């Protein structure tokens, strides 16, 4: 009985970790989408061009896409 409870507790903790990871990924995605929108508006780019620009900036600056996107949003 105690083993079942312990197993369920571990499963619950694992599920919480997974949920937090997914929430973080969703937040990153929102930031990327907002930055793409800014680039599309400001530079008159198509969505794929805006993403390519984000990706190139990320590689050139050796920063994550999310970090680059946050800078773009802050400077908007």
C-alpha positions as CSV (number, residue, x, y, z in Angstrom):
1,X,0.0,0.0,0.0
2,X,2.8,2.4,0.9
3,X,4.7,1.5,-2.3
4,X,1.6,2.3,-4.4
5,X,1.3,5.7,-2.7
6,X,5.0,6.4,-3.2
7,X,4.8,5.5,-6.8
8,X,1.8,7.8,-7.3
9,X,3.7,10.6,-5.6
10,X,6.6,10.2,-7.9
11,X,4.3,10.0,-11.0
12,X,2.6,13.2,-9.8
13,X,6.0,15.0,-9.4
14,X,7.0,13.8,-12.9
15,X,3.8,15.1,-14.3
16,X,4.3,18.5,-12.6
17,X,7.8,18.7,-14.1
18,X,6.4,17.9,-17.5
19,X,3.7,20.5,-17.2
20,X,6.2,23.2,-16.1
21,X,8.4,22.3,-19.1
22,X,5.5,22.6,-21.5
23,X,4.4,25.9,-20.0
24,X,7.9,27.3,-20.5
25,X,7.9,26.1,-24.1
26,X,4.5,27.7,-24.7
27,X,5.8,31.0,-23.3
28,X,8.9,30.8,-25.5
29,X,6.6,30.2,-28.5
30,X,4.5,33.2,-27.6
31,X,7.6,35.4,-27.4
32,X,8.9,34.1,-30.8
33,X,5.5,34.7,-32.4
34,X,5.3,38.3,-31.1
35,X,8.8,39.0,-32.3
36,X,8.0,37.6,-35.7
37,X,5.0,39.8,-35.9
38,X,7.1,42.9,-35.1
39,X,9.6,42.0,-37.8
40,X,6.9,41.4,-40.3
41,X,5.3,44.8,-39.5
42,X,8.5,46.8,-39.2
43,X,10.4,45.3,-42.1
44,X,7.5,44.2,-44.3
45,X,8.5,40.6,-44.2
46,X,6.6,37.4,-44.7
47,X,6.3,35.0,-41.8
48,X,9.0,32.6,-43.0
49,X,11.4,35.6,-43.8
50,X,10.8,37.0,-40.3
51,X,11.6,33.6,-38.7
52,X,14.7,33.2,-40.9
53,X,15.9,36.7,-39.7
54,X,15.3,35.6,-36.1
55,X,17.3,32.4,-36.7
56,X,20.2,34.3,-38.4
57,X,20.4,36.8,-35.6
58,X,20.4,34.0,-33.1
59,X,23.3,32.2,-34.8
60,X,25.2,35.4,-35.5
61,X,24.9,36.6,-31.9
62,X,25.2,33.1,-30.4
63,X,22.0,33.6,-28.4
64,X,18.9,31.6,-28.1
65,X,16.0,32.4,-30.4
66,X,14.0,33.4,-27.3
67,X,16.7,35.8,-26.1
68,X,16.8,37.5,-29.5
69,X,13.0,37.7,-29.6
70,X,12.9,39.3,-26.2
71,X,15.3,42.0,-27.3
72,X,13.2,42.7,-30.4
73,X,10.1,43.0,-28.2
74,X,11.8,45.3,-25.7
75,X,13.0,47.5,-28.5
76,X,9.6,47.8,-30.2
